[in-house]
Amino acid sequence: MIQRILPVGPLQCNCVILGCDRTKEAVVIDPGAEPERILGAIAAEGLRPKYLLHTHAHFDHVCGTRGVREKWEAPTCLHEGDVPLYKNVPMQGRFFGFQLEETPPLEKLLEDEEILSFGDYRLQTLHTPGHSPGSVSFKLLDGPETLYSGDTLFFRSIGRSDLWGGDEGLLLKSIRERLFVFEGELEVVPGHGPVTRLGDEKKLNPFLRS
């Protein structure tokens, strides 16, 4: 499997490109900014995006979507809980001092436990609200077991819950009941910052010690 992690934009969102070596089908998770750079990485690997996936709709995770979508007509995907945020990206930007354009139309609403295939690989969608109402994580079911946790779980930290629709109690519940249920040394690729391991976060994350 091909995996590229590109920290993009002023907030360094981890845009993840996953591709099948055999078929060259791919998914792009959180094209948050710098669409030209994302497109360059896609082209360098000879990939064809099948889905543009979003872990949630905060502006730093969606603002590169239009540029990628204009090149590749892959459906833009998001959980319905974050549709209001997605439709109000310019408002989000103003809150942080950025002037942002409208996002492109959504073409697919993600459902909890939905399976998305690309080439020989599958991703499972896990609804993990708390950072935002429609936050999701993705679990790679084939190849190296990996969680793409968006802004739900970070290296030794958790997502903030003081933005629109955030809920700290729900965030902790999502991590403990939707992510920490997995066994083994799964790799965790978060929405920002370094990659970590699920087992390490269970033991060492100071926000989740019971």
Contacts in CASP RR format, 6 or more apart in sequence:
PFRMAT RR
TARGET T0000
AUTHOR 0000-0000-0000
METHOD contacts of the structure
MODEL  1
MIQRILPVGPLQCNCVILGCDRTKEAVVIDPGAEPERILGAIAAEGLRPK
YLLHTHAHFDHVCGTRGVREKWEAPTCLHEGDVPLYKNVPMQGRFFGFQL
EETPPLEKLLEDEEILSFGDYRLQTLHTPGHSPGSVSFKLLDGPETLYSG
DTLFFRSIGRSDLWGGDEGLLLKSIRERLFVFEGELEVVPGHGPVTRLGD
EKKLNPFLRS
1 18 0 8 1.000
1 19 0 8 1.000
1 20 0 8 1.000
1 21 0 8 1.000
1 121 0 8 1.000
1 142 0 8 1.000
1 143 0 8 1.000
1 144 0 8 1.000
2 17 0 8 1.000
2 18 0 8 1.000
2 19 0 8 1.000
2 20 0 8 1.000
2 21 0 8 1.000
2 26 0 8 1.000
2 45 0 8 1.000
2 47 0 8 1.000
3 16 0 8 1.000
3 17 0 8 1.000
3 18 0 8 1.000
3 19 0 8 1.000
4 16 0 8 1.000
4 17 0 8 1.000
4 41 0 8 1.000
4 45 0 8 1.000
5 14 0 8 1.000
5 15 0 8 1.000
5 16 0 8 1.000
5 189 0 8 1.000
5 195 0 8 1.000
6 14 0 8 1.000
6 15 0 8 1.000
6 16 0 8 1.000
6 17 0 8 1.000
6 34 0 8 1.000
6 37 0 8 1.000
6 38 0 8 1.000
6 41 0 8 1.000
7 13 0 8 1.000
7 14 0 8 1.000
7 15 0 8 1.000
7 192 0 8 1.000
7 193 0 8 1.000
8 14 0 8 1.000
8 15 0 8 1.000
8 31 0 8 1.000
8 32 0 8 1.000
8 33 0 8 1.000
8 34 0 8 1.000
8 37 0 8 1.000
8 38 0 8 1.000
8 64 0 8 1.000
9 32 0 8 1.000
9 33 0 8 1.000
9 34 0 8 1.000
9 60 0 8 1.000
10 33 0 8 1.000
10 60 0 8 1.000
10 98 0 8 1.000
11 60 0 8 1.000
11 192 0 8 1.000
12 192 0 8 1.000
12 193 0 8 1.000
13 30 0 8 1.000
13 32 0 8 1.000
13 33 0 8 1.000
13 60 0 8 1.000
13 61 0 8 1.000
13 191 0 8 1.000
13 192 0 8 1.000
14 30 0 8 1.000
14 150 0 8 1.000
14 189 0 8 1.000
14 190 0 8 1.000
14 191 0 8 1.000
14 192 0 8 1.000
14 193 0 8 1.000
15 28 0 8 1.000
15 29 0 8 1.000
15 30 0 8 1.000
15 31 0 8 1.000
15 32 0 8 1.000
15 34 0 8 1.000
15 38 0 8 1.000
16 28 0 8 1.000
16 29 0 8 1.000
16 30 0 8 1.000
16 148 0 8 1.000
16 189 0 8 1.000
17 26 0 8 1.000
17 27 0 8 1.000
17 28 0 8 1.000
17 29 0 8 1.000
17 38 0 8 1.000
17 41 0 8 1.000
17 42 0 8 1.000
17 45 0 8 1.000
17 47 0 8 1.000
18 26 0 8 1.000
18 27 0 8 1.000
18 29 0 8 1.000
18 118 0 8 1.000
18 121 0 8 1.000
18 123 0 8 1.000
18 140 0 8 1.000
19 25 0 8 1.000
19 26 0 8 1.000
19 27 0 8 1.000
19 45 0 8 1.000
19 47 0 8 1.000
19 118 0 8 1.000
19 119 0 8 1.000
19 121 0 8 1.000
20 26 0 8 1.000
20 118 0 8 1.000
20 119 0 8 1.000
20 120 0 8 1.000
20 121 0 8 1.000
22 119 0 8 1.000
22 120 0 8 1.000
23 118 0 8 1.000
23 119 0 8 1.000
23 120 0 8 1.000
24 45 0 8 1.000
24 46 0 8 1.000
24 47 0 8 1.000
24 48 0 8 1.000
25 47 0 8 1.000
25 48 0 8 1.000
25 50 0 8 1.000
25 118 0 8 1.000
25 119 0 8 1.000
26 42 0 8 1.000
26 45 0 8 1.000
26 47 0 8 1.000
26 48 0 8 1.000
26 49 0 8 1.000
26 50 0 8 1.000
26 118 0 8 1.000
27 49 0 8 1.000
27 50 0 8 1.000
27 51 0 8 1.000
27 52 0 8 1.000
27 53 0 8 1.000
27 116 0 8 1.000
27 118 0 8 1.000
27 123 0 8 1.000
28 38 0 8 1.000
28 42 0 8 1.000
28 49 0 8 1.000
28 51 0 8 1.000
28 52 0 8 1.000
28 53 0 8 1.000
28 68 0 8 1.000
28 74 0 8 1.000
29 53 0 8 1.000
29 54 0 8 1.000
29 55 0 8 1.000
29 138 0 8 1.000
29 148 0 8 1.000
30 53 0 8 1.000
30 54 0 8 1.000
30 55 0 8 1.000
30 61 0 8 1.000
30 62 0 8 1.000
30 150 0 8 1.000
30 191 0 8 1.000
31 38 0 8 1.000
31 52 0 8 1.000
31 62 0 8 1.000
31 64 0 8 1.000
31 65 0 8 1.000
31 67 0 8 1.000
31 68 0 8 1.000
32 60 0 8 1.000
32 61 0 8 1.000
32 62 0 8 1.000
32 63 0 8 1.000
32 64 0 8 1.000
32 65 0 8 1.000
33 60 0 8 1.000
33 63 0 8 1.000
33 64 0 8 1.000
34 64 0 8 1.000
35 64 0 8 1.000
35 65 0 8 1.000
35 66 0 8 1.000
35 67 0 8 1.000
35 68 0 8 1.000
35 71 0 8 1.000
38 64 0 8 1.000
38 68 0 8 1.000
39 67 0 8 1.000
39 68 0 8 1.000
39 71 0 8 1.000
42 49 0 8 1.000
42 68 0 8 1.000
42 72 0 8 1.000
48 72 0 8 1.000
49 68 0 8 1.000
49 72 0 8 1.000
49 74 0 8 1.000
50 74 0 8 1.000
50 118 0 8 1.000
50 119 0 8 1.000
51 74 0 8 1.000
51 75 0 8 1.000
51 77 0 8 1.000
51 108 0 8 1.000
51 116 0 8 1.000
51 118 0 8 1.000
52 65 0 8 1.000
52 68 0 8 1.000
52 69 0 8 1.000
52 72 0 8 1.000
52 74 0 8 1.000
52 75 0 8 1.000
52 76 0 8 1.000
52 77 0 8 1.000
53 77 0 8 1.000
53 110 0 8 1.000
53 116 0 8 1.000
53 123 0 8 1.000
53 138 0 8 1.000
54 61 0 8 1.000
54 62 0 8 1.000
54 65 0 8 1.000
54 76 0 8 1.000
54 77 0 8 1.000
54 78 0 8 1.000
54 82 0 8 1.000
54 86 0 8 1.000
55 61 0 8 1.000
55 135 0 8 1.000
55 136 0 8 1.000
55 137 0 8 1.000
55 138 0 8 1.000
55 148 0 8 1.000
55 149 0 8 1.000
55 150 0 8 1.000
55 151 0 8 1.000
55 152 0 8 1.000
55 191 0 8 1.000
56 78 0 8 1.000
56 79 0 8 1.000
56 82 0 8 1.000
56 85 0 8 1.000
56 131 0 8 1.000
56 132 0 8 1.000
56 134 0 8 1.000
56 135 0 8 1.000
56 136 0 8 1.000
56 150 0 8 1.000
56 151 0 8 1.000
57 78 0 8 1.000
57 82 0 8 1.000
57 83 0 8 1.000
57 85 0 8 1.000
57 86 0 8 1.000
57 89 0 8 1.000
57 132 0 8 1.000
57 134 0 8 1.000
58 85 0 8 1.000
58 92 0 8 1.000
58 132 0 8 1.000
58 151 0 8 1.000
58 163 0 8 1.000
59 89 0 8 1.000
59 92 0 8 1.000
59 93 0 8 1.000
59 96 0 8 1.000
59 98 0 8 1.000
59 100 0 8 1.000
61 150 0 8 1.000
61 151 0 8 1.000
61 191 0 8 1.000
62 86 0 8 1.000
62 89 0 8 1.000
62 103 0 8 1.000
63 89 0 8 1.000
63 100 0 8 1.000
63 103 0 8 1.000
65 76 0 8 1.000
65 103 0 8 1.000
65 104 0 8 1.000
66 101 0 8 1.000
66 103 0 8 1.000
66 104 0 8 1.000
68 74 0 8 1.000
69 76 0 8 1.000
69 104 0 8 1.000
75 107 0 8 1.000
75 108 0 8 1.000
76 103 0 8 1.000
76 104 0 8 1.000
76 105 0 8 1.000
76 106 0 8 1.000
76 107 0 8 1.000
76 108 0 8 1.000
77 106 0 8 1.000
77 107 0 8 1.000
77 108 0 8 1.000
77 109 0 8 1.000
77 110 0 8 1.000
77 116 0 8 1.000
78 86 0 8 1.000
78 106 0 8 1.000
78 108 0 8 1.000
78 109 0 8 1.000
78 110 0 8 1.000
78 134 0 8 1.000
79 109 0 8 1.000
79 110 0 8 1.000
79 111 0 8 1.000
79 125 0 8 1.000
79 127 0 8 1.000
79 134 0 8 1.000
79 135 0 8 1.000
79 136 0 8 1.000
80 109 0 8 1.000
80 110 0 8 1.000
80 134 0 8 1.000
81 129 0 8 1.000
81 132 0 8 1.000
81 133 0 8 1.000
81 134 0 8 1.000
82 132 0 8 1.000
82 133 0 8 1.000
82 134 0 8 1.000
82 135 0 8 1.000
83 106 0 8 1.000
83 109 0 8 1.000
85 92 0 8 1.000
85 132 0 8 1.000
85 164 0 8 1.000
86 103 0 8 1.000
86 106 0 8 1.000
87 103 0 8 1.000
89 100 0 8 1.000
89 101 0 8 1.000
89 102 0 8 1.000
89 103 0 8 1.000
90 99 0 8 1.000
90 100 0 8 1.000
90 101 0 8 1.000
90 102 0 8 1.000
92 100 0 8 1.000
92 164 0 8 1.000
93 99 0 8 1.000
93 100 0 8 1.000
110 125 0 8 1.000
110 136 0 8 1.000
111 125 0 8 1.000
112 125 0 8 1.000
112 126 0 8 1.000
112 127 0 8 1.000
112 136 0 8 1.000
113 124 0 8 1.000
113 125 0 8 1.000
113 126 0 8 1.000
114 124 0 8 1.000
114 125 0 8 1.000
115 122 0 8 1.000
115 123 0 8 1.000
115 124 0 8 1.000
115 125 0 8 1.000
115 141 0 8 1.000
116 122 0 8 1.000
116 123 0 8 1.000
116 124 0 8 1.000
116 125 0 8 1.000
116 138 0 8 1.000
117 123 0 8 1.000
120 142 0 8 1.000
121 140 0 8 1.000
121 141 0 8 1.000
121 142 0 8 1.000
121 143 0 8 1.000
122 140 0 8 1.000
122 141 0 8 1.000
122 142 0 8 1.000
123 138 0 8 1.000
123 139 0 8 1.000
123 140 0 8 1.000
123 141 0 8 1.000
123 148 0 8 1.000
124 138 0 8 1.000
124 139 0 8 1.000
124 141 0 8 1.000
125 136 0 8 1.000
125 137 0 8 1.000
125 138 0 8 1.000
126 136 0 8 1.000
126 137 0 8 1.000
126 138 0 8 1.000
126 139 0 8 1.000
126 178 0 8 1.000
126 179 0 8 1.000
127 134 0 8 1.000
127 135 0 8 1.000
127 136 0 8 1.000
127 174 0 8 1.000
127 178 0 8 1.000
128 135 0 8 1.000
128 136 0 8 1.000
128 137 0 8 1.000
128 149 0 8 1.000
128 152 0 8 1.000
128 174 0 8 1.000
128 175 0 8 1.000
128 178 0 8 1.000
128 179 0 8 1.000
129 135 0 8 1.000
129 167 0 8 1.000
129 170 0 8 1.000
129 171 0 8 1.000
129 174 0 8 1.000
130 152 0 8 1.000
130 161 0 8 1.000
130 165 0 8 1.000
130 166 0 8 1.000
130 167 0 8 1.000
130 168 0 8 1.000
130 169 0 8 1.000
130 170 0 8 1.000
130 171 0 8 1.000
130 174 0 8 1.000
131 150 0 8 1.000
131 151 0 8 1.000
131 152 0 8 1.000
131 159 0 8 1.000
131 160 0 8 1.000
131 161 0 8 1.000
131 163 0 8 1.000
131 166 0 8 1.000
131 171 0 8 1.000
132 151 0 8 1.000
132 163 0 8 1.000
132 164 0 8 1.000
132 165 0 8 1.000
132 166 0 8 1.000
133 165 0 8 1.000
133 166 0 8 1.000
135 150 0 8 1.000
135 151 0 8 1.000
135 152 0 8 1.000
135 174 0 8 1.000
137 147 0 8 1.000
137 148 0 8 1.000
137 149 0 8 1.000
137 150 0 8 1.000
137 152 0 8 1.000
137 153 0 8 1.000
137 178 0 8 1.000
137 179 0 8 1.000
138 147 0 8 1.000
138 148 0 8 1.000
139 145 0 8 1.000
139 146 0 8 1.000
139 147 0 8 1.000
139 148 0 8 1.000
139 182 0 8 1.000
140 146 0 8 1.000
140 147 0 8 1.000
140 148 0 8 1.000
144 187 0 8 1.000
145 182 0 8 1.000
145 184 0 8 1.000
145 186 0 8 1.000
145 187 0 8 1.000
146 186 0 8 1.000
146 187 0 8 1.000
146 188 0 8 1.000
146 189 0 8 1.000
147 153 0 8 1.000
147 179 0 8 1.000
147 182 0 8 1.000
147 186 0 8 1.000
147 187 0 8 1.000
147 188 0 8 1.000
147 189 0 8 1.000
147 198 0 8 1.000
148 189 0 8 1.000
148 191 0 8 1.000
149 179 0 8 1.000
149 188 0 8 1.000
149 189 0 8 1.000
149 190 0 8 1.000
149 191 0 8 1.000
150 190 0 8 1.000
150 191 0 8 1.000
151 159 0 8 1.000
151 160 0 8 1.000
151 190 0 8 1.000
151 191 0 8 1.000
151 192 0 8 1.000
152 158 0 8 1.000
152 159 0 8 1.000
152 171 0 8 1.000
152 174 0 8 1.000
152 175 0 8 1.000
152 179 0 8 1.000
153 159 0 8 1.000
153 175 0 8 1.000
153 179 0 8 1.000
153 188 0 8 1.000
153 190 0 8 1.000
153 201 0 8 1.000
153 205 0 8 1.000
154 190 0 8 1.000
154 191 0 8 1.000
154 192 0 8 1.000
154 193 0 8 1.000
154 196 0 8 1.000
155 188 0 8 1.000
155 190 0 8 1.000
155 193 0 8 1.000
155 194 0 8 1.000
155 195 0 8 1.000
155 196 0 8 1.000
155 201 0 8 1.000
156 196 0 8 1.000
156 201 0 8 1.000
156 204 0 8 1.000
156 205 0 8 1.000
156 206 0 8 1.000
157 205 0 8 1.000
157 207 0 8 1.000
158 171 0 8 1.000
158 172 0 8 1.000
158 175 0 8 1.000
158 205 0 8 1.000
158 207 0 8 1.000
158 208 0 8 1.000
159 171 0 8 1.000
161 167 0 8 1.000
161 168 0 8 1.000
161 169 0 8 1.000
161 170 0 8 1.000
161 171 0 8 1.000
172 207 0 8 1.000
172 208 0 8 1.000
175 208 0 8 1.000
176 208 0 8 1.000
179 198 0 8 1.000
180 198 0 8 1.000
180 201 0 8 1.000
180 202 0 8 1.000
180 208 0 8 1.000
182 198 0 8 1.000
184 198 0 8 1.000
184 199 0 8 1.000
185 197 0 8 1.000
185 198 0 8 1.000
185 199 0 8 1.000
186 197 0 8 1.000
186 198 0 8 1.000
186 199 0 8 1.000
187 195 0 8 1.000
187 196 0 8 1.000
187 197 0 8 1.000
187 198 0 8 1.000
188 195 0 8 1.000
188 196 0 8 1.000
188 197 0 8 1.000
188 198 0 8 1.000
188 201 0 8 1.000
189 195 0 8 1.000
190 196 0 8 1.000
201 208 0 8 1.000
202 208 0 8 1.000
END
